[in-house]
Amino acid sequence: MKPTSFIRRSVFLYLLYLGLLPSAKAQTDLDYDMMAKNLFCSGFTYSYSSWDHYWEGTFKRDNANLGKVTTQAIGYMGNYGISKKLNLIFNIPYVFTKASAGTMAGMKGVQDLSLFIKWKPLSFQIGKSRLAFYGVGGVSTPLSDYTADFLPLSIGLESKTVQGRIIADYQLGHFFVTGSGTYVYRNNIRLDRDAYYTTEMHLTNEVKMPNAASFNLRTGYRGKQLITEAVITNWTTLGGFDITKNNMPFPSNKMNMTTAGLKFRLEPKVLPNLSLHAEGNYTIAGRNVGQAHSFMGGAFYILNFNRKTPSSTKTN
């Protein structure tokens, strides 16, 4: 029953999210794009997700004490081309949560800073097709003193993370398939209480956070001005325990989910450095998470810091 905004970062994160956070795709840590040397792409995103049913373990239910839980986030993200094969990416979200029923007040605040290094070591031309491989390393850390011990209305899980990802991208004409696998290490967190109960009593304020793995598969059409893709993402917590009957979720719960969605990116001919993004996702299966609908929109612009190159810019 974790806020879906977290898919994005550890989404994540990532999903997020992670979580998993829902997340914009503007030359990010999950897609095929690389910024050329000394180009900087940055912009803002707005995301909205909501659910009124969730999985308590494997049992799907609603909760009249919560009603509909909504999460909104405004994010600023950017990608700088250190070289054509090495990019630095960051993301900073401001998150709002609320429930439509009951007495639990929503929370808001700056969540976590995420930093990624994205490397493209291999690229092969195979006839009329192309196959490329990428490596991504990332870290995240909370930027404000929020509490994770208020799920499902906490704005994050408060854990510092380290993650590694491998991406493979195949393109033939305008058709493409991209797959990735991610492992997320999560640091322990501390609660504002001296004891807590999971499946047993713990006389400490330290919570051992389970690590996680995520897999992402996307396919679709990749044109010069328009990219459309269908995406499936799976997030699996490697440990943890189920929400106990009629209880609040806990930061170290097992939180598994599979989401499906559609994403669009438009780069207008009249403004070649501008890109507009939109996406929608739905949680099709889960364990201890909300069955959420989520939507995102964003706009990004590329700045060229090369002194002796034309003003028009393109990504690799």
C-alpha positions in Angstrom: 0.0 0.0 0.0 3.0 2.2 -0.6 2.4 5.5 -2.5 2.9 4.7 -6.1 5.1 7.8 -6.4 7.9 5.7 -4.9 8.0 3.4 -7.9 9.8 6.2 -9.7 12.8 6.4 -7.6 13.4 3.1 -6.1 10.6 3.1 -8.4 10.1 3.0 -8.6 10.9 3.5 -8.3 12.5 3.5 -9.1 9.4 2.0 -10.0 10.4 4.1 -7.9 11.3 4.0 -7.8 11.8 4.8 -8.1 9.9 3.2 -7.5 8.6 3.1 -8.0 7.8 6.7 -8.9 6.0 6.9 -12.6 8.7 8.9 -14.4 9.4 11.0 -17.4 11.5 9.7 -20.3 13.8 12.5 -21.5 17.1 10.8 -22.1 16.8 9.1 -18.7 18.4 6.2 -16.8 15.9 3.7 -18.3 15.9 4.5 -22.1 18.2 4.3 -25.1 19.0 8.0 -25.5 22.4 9.6 -24.8 23.1 13.3 -24.8 26.0 14.4 -27.0 29.0 16.1 -25.3 28.3 19.4 -23.6 24.6 19.2 -24.2 22.3 19.7 -21.2 18.6 18.6 -21.4 16.4 19.6 -18.4 12.8 20.2 -17.6 9.8 19.8 -15.3 7.3 17.0 -15.0 3.9 16.7 -13.2 2.6 13.3 -12.2 -0.7 12.2 -10.6 -1.6 8.7 -9.3 -4.5 7.4 -7.3 -6.0 4.1 -5.9 -8.9 3.0 -3.8 -8.1 -0.7 -3.7 -4.9 -2.4 -2.6 -3.4 -5.8 -1.9 -3.0 -6.7 1.7 -0.6 -9.5 1.1 -2.3 -11.3 -1.8 -5.8 -10.3 -0.7 -7.3 -7.4 -2.7 -9.5 -5.0 -0.7 -10.5 -1.4 -0.1 -10.4 0.6 3.2 -13.2 3.0 4.2 -10.7 4.7 6.6 -8.6 5.8 3.6 -11.0 6.2 0.7 -9.0 7.2 -2.4 -5.3 7.8 -1.9 -3.7 10.3 -4.3 -0.1 11.2 -4.9 1.0 14.2 -6.9 4.6 15.2 -7.7 6.4 18.0 -9.5 9.9 17.0 -10.6 12.9 18.7 -12.0 15.3 16.5 -13.9 18.2 16.9 -16.2 20.9 15.1 -18.2 24.3 16.4 -19.1 26.5 14.9 -21.8 30.0 14.4 -20.3 30.8 12.7 -23.6 28.7 11.0 -26.3 29.1 7.7 -24.4 28.8 9.0 -20.8 25.9 11.0 -19.3 25.2 12.4 -15.8 21.5 12.4 -14.9 19.6 13.8 -11.8 16.1 14.0 -10.5 14.5 16.0 -7.7 10.7 15.5 -6.9 8.4 17.5 -4.7 5.6 15.2 -3.5 2.1 15.7 -2.1 -0.1 12.9 -0.7 -3.7 12.8 0.7 -6.5 10.4 1.5 -10.2 11.3 0.7 -11.5 9.7 3.9 -10.5 9.1 7.5 -8.4 11.3 9.8 -4.9 10.7 8.4 -3.5 14.0 7.0 -1.5 14.0 3.8 2.1 14.9 3.6 4.2 17.1 1.3 7.8 18.0 0.8 11.0 17.5 -1.2 11.7 13.8 -1.5 14.9 12.2 -2.7 17.8 13.4 -4.9 18.6 10.7 -7.5 21.9 10.8 -9.4 22.9 8.4 -12.2 25.9 7.8 -14.4 24.9 6.3 -17.8 27.5 4.6 -20.0 27.2 3.3 -23.5 30.1 0.9 -24.0 28.9 -1.2 -26.9 27.0 -0.5 -30.2 26.8 -2.9 -33.2 25.4 -2.4 -36.7 23.8 -5.7 -37.8 22.7 -5.2 -41.4 19.9 -2.6 -41.3 19.5 -3.0 -37.5 21.4 -1.8 -34.5 22.1 -3.4 -31.1 23.4 -1.3 -28.2 24.2 -2.0 -24.5 24.3 0.4 -21.6 25.4 0.4 -18.0 23.8 2.6 -15.4 24.9 3.3 -11.8 22.9 5.4 -9.4 22.4 6.6 -5.9 19.6 8.4 -4.0 19.3 10.1 -0.7 16.5 12.0 1.1 16.7 15.8 0.8 14.3 16.6 3.6 13.5 15.3 7.1 10.3 13.4 6.2 9.2 10.3 7.9 8.7 6.9 6.3 6.6 5.6 9.2 3.3 7.0 8.0 2.4 4.8 5.0 0.5 5.0 2.7 0.8 8.8 3.0 4.5 9.1 3.5 6.2 10.8 0.6 9.0 8.2 0.5 10.8 5.4 2.3 13.7 7.5 3.6 16.2 4.9 2.6 19.5 5.8 0.9 19.9 3.5 -2.1 22.6 2.3 -4.6 21.6 0.7 -7.8 23.1 -0.9 -10.9 21.3 -1.5 -14.2 22.1 -3.1 -17.6 20.1 -2.0 -20.7 19.9 -3.7 -24.1 18.3 -1.8 -27.1 17.5 -3.3 -30.5 16.2 -1.2 -33.4 15.2 -2.2 -36.9 13.9 0.7 -39.0 11.4 2.6 -36.8 10.7 -0.5 -34.6 12.5 -1.0 -31.4 12.7 -3.2 -28.3 14.5 -2.1 -25.1 15.0 -4.3 -22.0 16.7 -3.6 -18.7 17.3 -5.3 -15.3 18.1 -3.4 -12.1 19.3 -4.3 -8.7 18.7 -1.9 -5.8 20.5 -1.9 -2.5 18.6 -0.1 0.3 20.2 1.2 3.5 18.5 0.7 6.8 16.3 3.5 8.2 15.5 4.7 11.7 12.0 5.5 13.1 10.9 8.1 15.6 10.0 5.4 18.1 12.0 2.9 20.2 10.2 -0.3 19.3 8.0 -1.8 16.5 6.4 -5.0 15.6 6.7 -6.8 12.2 6.3 -10.6 12.5 8.0 -10.3 15.9 8.9 -7.5 18.4 11.9 -5.3 17.7 13.2 -3.3 20.6 15.1 -0.8 18.4 14.3 2.1 16.1 16.4 0.7 13.3 14.5 -1.0 10.4 16.4 -3.4 8.1 15.2 -2.6 4.6 15.1 -5.4 2.0 16.8 -4.9 -1.3 14.9 -5.0 -4.6 15.1 -5.9 -8.3 13.3 -4.4 -11.2 12.8 -5.4 -14.9 11.5 -3.2 -17.7 10.5 -4.0 -21.2 9.4 -1.5 -23.8 8.7 -1.6 -27.5 7.1 0.6 -30.1 7.8 3.2 -32.9 10.8 5.5 -32.9 10.6 8.3 -35.4 12.5 11.6 -35.8 9.7 13.7 -34.2 7.5 11.1 -32.5 8.3 8.1 -30.2 5.5 5.9 -29.0 6.0 2.9 -26.7 4.2 0.3 -24.7 6.0 -0.5 -21.4 5.8 -3.3 -18.8 7.7 -2.9 -15.5 8.1 -5.4 -12.7 9.3 -4.4 -9.2 10.1 -7.2 -6.7 11.2 -6.6 -3.1 13.8 -9.3 -2.2 12.5 -9.9 1.4 10.1 -8.2 3.7 6.7 -9.4 5.0 3.0 -8.9 4.2 0.8 -6.2 5.7 -0.9 -7.7 8.7 -4.7 -7.9 8.7 -6.4 -4.4 9.0 -3.0 -2.8 9.8 -1.1 0.1 8.3 1.7 -0.8 5.8 5.3 -0.7 7.1 8.5 0.5 5.3 10.1 -3.0 5.2 7.0 -4.7 3.8 7.3 -6.9 0.8 6.1 -4.5 -2.0 5.8 -6.2 -5.4 4.1 -4.8 -8.5 3.7 -5.1 -12.2 2.6 -2.1 -14.2 1.7 -1.6 -17.8 1.6 1.7 -19.7 1.9 3.8 -22.8 4.4 6.6 -23.3 4.7 9.3 -26.0 7.4 11.8 -26.8 7.1 14.6 -29.4 9.9 16.8 -30.7 8.3 19.6 -32.8 10.1 20.5 -36.1 9.7 24.2 -35.3 11.5 23.8 -31.9 14.0 21.0 -32.4 15.5 21.4 -28.9 12.1 21.0 -27.2 10.5 17.7 -26.3 7.0 17.1 -24.9 6.3 13.9 -22.9 3.1 12.1 -21.7 2.5 8.7 -20.2 -0.1 6.6 -18.4 0.4 3.5 -16.3 -1.8 1.0 -14.5 -0.9 -1.5 -11.8 -2.0 -4.9 -13.1 -0.7 -7.1 -10.3 0.7 -6.4 -6.9 1.4 -7.4 -3.3 1.1 -4.9 -0.4 0.7 -2.0 -2.9 -2.2 0.1 -4.2 -3.8 -0.7 -7.6 -3.0 2.7 -9.0 -3.8 4.7 -12.2 -1.0 7.2 -12.9 -0.5 9.9 -15.5 2.5 12.2 -16.3 3.2 15.1 -18.5 6.5 17.0 -18.9 8.5 19.4 -21.1 12.3 19.4 -21.7 14.7 21.7 -23.5 18.3 21.1 -24.7 21.0 23.7 -24.1 24.2 23.5 -26.2 27.4 24.4 -24.3 29.7 23.7 -27.3 31.2 27.1 -28.2 32.0 26.3 -31.9 28.9 24.2 -32.9 25.6 25.3 -34.5 22.8 26.1 -32.1 20.6 23.1 -33.3 21.2 20.0 -31.1 20.5 16.3 -31.5 20.8 13.3 -29.2 22.6 10.1 -30.2 
